Amino acid sequence: MMTKQIETKELAKENGMSTGGSNRRDFLLKALSAAGLASFASILPANATEIPREEVAHVLDIPEPFPNGGILERMRGELHRALKKPIEQRKWVMVIDLQKCIGCKACTVSCISENNLPPGVVYRPVTEEEVGVFPHVRRQFLPRPCFHCDNPPCVPVCPVKATYKRPDGIVAIDYDQCIGCRYCITACPYGARTFDYGEYYENGTPEILPYELRPSPEYGENRVRTKGEDNKSPKGNARKCQFCLHKITNGMLPACVSTCLGGATYFGDYNDDESLVRELIGTDRVKRIKEELGTEPNCYYLV
């Protein structure tokens, strides 16, 4: 071991590196020496711990195009940049990498928790399918939020105009206007809408616990699920994913994006040429579901 450490220091000297550097660099050299990687250590510059990672990417052979902490930080920065523009100049889209999705359903759980969803109301289901022929089979997962189509079939069928398309591309529901006719649920070709029948997880028990009575933060309105004559509750209405609008308007990523264990879900402004989603949509792996219907969905899949 001592021989390897001496060799490492000699290599460092030959490459113009100081052996009297910081404790952090000394620790790195010792660790690399113990692993038999002295030759790798010899190519690191003396001030490697001070050089931005992107400048030594060619040495590490792991390009790091995402500044300030990774992909989530990049998307959050792009979200803040988009919020500085007028609403009509933004277009929110989602990209899901099916090769990274592990079917953990963390997105489904986080969505239910974030929006305080009751039984039977699901905004982000993950369907499972077995593909291949035995014994060469595998499971395939498909997360399915609302696709926020550019030509949404759910909008024109609403008799009271409760469902509408926002300037930023999000398809929303006005709970004050919705009469619960469920025409929009029938019209959606993606099964992205569900109906709030007013159920609770504690139905049939002595008491409905407080966590079920929490208001929903959807659309930033904090509505309580009580059904009165004023019809101002989500209860008895059609409900759907709204890309966590209450979060993104406050500079936070949707719950499904920030909790995706496989890092498979991306979100951002399509109108930003420098955004990550725009970059991903430009690849040859992109597919959209039922494009032949002309709905122009704004949820893209990488296959």
C-alpha positions in Angstrom: 0.0 0.0 0.0 2.8 2.4 0.9 4.4 1.7 -2.4 1.2 2.7 -4.3 0.9 5.9 -2.3 4.5 6.8 -3.1 3.9 6.0 -6.8 0.7 8.2 -6.7 2.6 11.1 -5.3 5.4 10.7 -7.9 2.8 10.6 -10.7 1.2 13.7 -9.3 4.6 15.5 -9.3 5.3 14.5 -12.9 2.0 16.0 -13.9 2.7 19.3 -12.2 0.4 18.6 -9.2 1.1 19.7 -5.7 1.3 17.0 -3.0 0.6 19.6 -0.3 -3.0 20.3 -1.4 -6.2 20.3 0.6 -7.2 17.5 2.9 -10.0 16.7 0.4 -7.6 16.1 -2.4 -5.3 14.1 -0.2 -8.2 11.9 0.8 -9.1 11.4 -2.9 -5.6 10.4 -3.8 -5.4 7.9 -1.0 -8.8 6.4 -1.9 -7.8 6.1 -5.5 -4.5 4.5 -4.6 -6.3 2.0 -2.3 -8.5 1.1 -5.2 -5.5 0.7 -7.6 -6.6 3.7 -9.6 -3.4 5.8 -9.3 -3.2 6.3 -13.1 -6.7 7.9 -13.0 -5.6 10.2 -10.1 -2.6 11.3 -12.1 -4.7 13.0 -14.7 -6.7 15.1 -12.3 -5.6 18.7 -12.1 -4.3 20.0 -8.8 -7.4 22.2 -8.2 -9.9 19.6 -9.3 -12.1 20.2 -6.3 -12.4 23.9 -7.3 -13.1 23.4 -11.0 -16.7 23.2 -12.2 -17.7 19.7 -13.0 -18.6 20.5 -16.6 -14.9 21.6 -17.3 -13.6 18.2 -16.3 -16.3 16.1 -17.9 -14.0 14.9 -20.6 -11.7 13.5 -17.8 -14.5 11.9 -15.9 -16.3 10.7 -19.0 -19.6 11.6 -17.4 -20.9 14.8 -19.0 -22.9 16.9 -16.6 -25.1 19.3 -18.5 -27.5 20.0 -15.6 -26.2 22.8 -13.3 -27.0 23.6 -9.7 -27.8 20.1 -8.4 -29.2 18.0 -11.2 -32.2 17.5 -13.5 -34.7 18.6 -10.9 -32.8 21.8 -10.3 -32.6 22.5 -14.0 -36.3 22.0 -14.4 -37.1 24.2 -11.4 -34.9 26.9 -12.8 -36.6 26.7 -16.2 -40.0 26.8 -14.5 -39.0 30.1 -12.7 -37.8 31.5 -16.1 -41.1 30.6 -17.7 -43.1 32.2 -14.9 -41.5 35.5 -15.8 -43.2 35.5 -19.2 -46.8 36.4 -19.8 -49.1 33.4 -19.4 -50.0 33.2 -23.1 -46.3 32.8 -24.0 -45.9 29.6 -21.9 -46.9 26.1 -22.8 -46.6 23.5 -20.1 -45.8 19.9 -21.3 -44.7 16.7 -19.7 -42.3 14.0 -20.9 -42.2 10.5 -19.5 -39.3 8.2 -20.2 -40.7 4.6 -20.3 -37.3 3.1 -20.1 -36.7 4.7 -16.7 -40.2 4.0 -15.3 -39.9 1.2 -12.7 -43.6 0.9 -11.9 -43.2 2.0 -8.3 -46.3 4.2 -8.5 -44.7 6.8 -6.3 -46.2 9.4 -8.7 -49.7 8.0 -8.1 -49.3 8.1 -4.3 -47.7 11.6 -4.2 -50.5 12.9 -6.4 -53.2 11.5 -4.1 -51.5 13.0 -1.1 -50.8 16.3 -2.7 -54.4 16.8 -4.0 -56.1 15.1 -1.0 -58.0 12.8 -3.5 -60.8 10.6 -2.2 -61.5 6.9 -3.1 -62.0 6.3 -6.8 -60.4 9.6 -7.9 -57.0 9.1 -9.5 -55.2 11.7 -11.5 -52.0 9.7 -12.3 -52.6 6.0 -12.7 -49.8 3.7 -13.9 -51.0 0.8 -16.1 -49.0 -2.4 -16.3 -48.7 -4.8 -19.2 -46.7 -8.0 -19.8 -45.0 -8.0 -23.1 -43.0 -10.8 -24.9 -43.4 -14.5 -25.2 -42.6 -16.9 -22.3 -39.9 -17.3 -21.0 -38.7 -14.0 -22.5 -41.2 -11.7 -20.9 -41.1 -8.3 -19.2 -43.4 -5.9 -17.5 -44.1 -2.5 -19.1 -45.4 0.5 -17.2 -47.4 3.4 -18.6 -47.9 6.5 -16.3 -51.0 8.3 -17.6 -51.8 11.8 -16.4 -54.2 14.2 -18.2 -52.6 14.9 -21.6 -53.8 18.6 -21.7 -54.5 18.3 -25.4 -54.3 21.3 -27.8 -57.6 20.0 -29.2 -59.2 18.5 -26.1 -62.4 16.6 -26.9 -63.6 17.2 -23.3 -64.0 20.9 -23.8 -66.7 21.3 -26.5 -69.0 18.6 -25.0 -69.3 20.4 -21.7 -72.8 22.0 -21.7 -71.9 24.7 -19.1 -68.4 25.4 -20.2 -66.9 24.2 -16.9 -64.0 22.6 -18.7 -61.8 25.0 -20.6 -58.3 25.4 -22.0 -56.1 28.0 -20.3 -53.6 30.2 -22.3 -50.7 28.2 -20.9 -52.0 25.0 -22.3 -53.5 23.4 -19.1 -57.0 22.0 -19.4 -58.9 23.0 -16.2 -62.2 22.5 -14.6 -64.3 25.2 -12.9 -65.9 23.5 -9.9 -68.3 26.3 -9.6 -69.7 25.6 -13.0 -69.5 21.8 -13.2 -72.9 20.1 -12.9 -71.6 16.5 -12.8 -73.1 15.4 -16.1 -69.9 13.5 -16.9 -70.0 14.2 -20.7 -66.3 15.1 -20.5 -65.5 11.7 -19.0 -67.1 9.9 -21.9 -65.5 12.2 -24.4 -61.9 11.8 -23.2 -60.2 9.1 -25.3 -57.4 8.7 -22.7 -59.5 7.9 -19.6 -57.9 10.8 -17.9 -61.0 11.9 -15.9 -62.7 10.5 -12.9 -65.8 11.4 -10.9 -66.0 12.4 -7.3 -68.9 10.5 -5.9 -68.4 11.9 -2.4 -66.9 8.8 -0.9 -64.5 8.6 2.0 -61.9 6.0 3.0 -63.7 5.7 6.4 -67.1 5.1 5.0 -68.9 2.6 7.2 -66.8 3.5 10.3 -67.9 5.5 13.3 -66.0 8.6 12.3 -64.5 10.3 9.2 -61.0 11.2 10.3 -59.7 14.8 9.9 -57.1 14.0 7.2 -60.0 13.2 4.8 -61.7 16.5 5.5 -58.6 18.6 4.6 -59.3 21.1 1.8 -57.9 20.3 -1.7 -55.3 22.8 -2.8 -56.3 22.4 -6.5 -56.2 25.6 -8.6 -55.1 27.4 -5.4 -58.6 27.5 -4.1 -58.4 25.1 -1.0 -61.9 23.7 -1.4 -63.5 21.5 1.2 -65.4 18.4 0.0 -68.8 19.4 1.3 -71.8 19.5 -1.0 -74.1 22.4 -0.5 -76.5 24.4 -2.6 -73.7 26.7 -3.8 -72.0 23.7 -5.5 -68.6 25.0 -4.7 -67.1 21.6 -3.8 -65.2 19.1 -5.9 -67.7 16.5 -4.6 -70.2 15.6 -7.3 -67.9 17.0 -10.1 -65.6 15.6 -12.7 -61.9 15.8 -11.6 -58.6 15.4 -13.3 -54.9 16.2 -13.3 -54.1 19.9 -13.7 -50.2 19.5 -13.6 -50.4 20.6 -9.9 -51.2 24.1 -11.1 -51.2 25.4 -7.5 -47.6 24.3 -7.2 -46.2 25.5 -10.5 -47.7 28.9 -10.2 -45.6 29.2 -7.0 -42.4 28.0 -8.6 -42.5 24.3 -7.6 -42.5 21.3 -9.8 -45.6 19.0 -10.0 -45.7 16.3 -7.2 -45.3 13.5 -9.7 -42.1 15.0 -11.1 -40.3 15.6 -7.8 -41.2 12.2 -6.4 -40.4 10.0 -9.4 -37.9 7.4 -8.0 -36.6 6.5 -11.5 -36.3 10.1 -12.6 -38.6 9.3 -15.5 -40.9 12.3 -15.5 -39.9 15.7 -16.9 -41.9 19.0 -16.9 -41.4 22.4 -18.4 -42.2 25.1 -20.9 -42.3 23.9 -24.5 -42.0 27.4 -25.8 -38.6 27.7 -24.1 -36.0 26.6 -26.8 -33.4 26.0 -24.1 -35.7 23.9 -21.8 -35.0 20.2 -21.0 -38.5 19.1 -22.3 -37.9 20.9 -25.6 -34.6 19.0 -25.9 -36.2 15.7 -25.1 -39.1 16.1 -27.5 -36.6 16.7 -30.3 -35.2 13.2 -30.0 -36.2 10.3 -32.2 -37.6 8.3 -29.2 -40.7 10.5 -28.8 -44.2 9.0 -29.2 -47.6 10.3 -28.3 -50.7 8.2 -27.7 -53.5 8.2 -30.2 -52.1 10.9 -32.3 -54.4 9.9 -35.1 -57.3 11.4 -33.3 -55.9 14.9 -33.8 -56.1 15.8 -30.1 -52.5 17.0 -30.1 -51.7 15.7 -26.6 -49.0 17.6 -24.5 -47.8 14.5 -22.7 -44.9 12.9 -24.6 -43.3 9.5 -24.1 -39.8 8.4 -24.7 -39.8 4.7 -25.8 
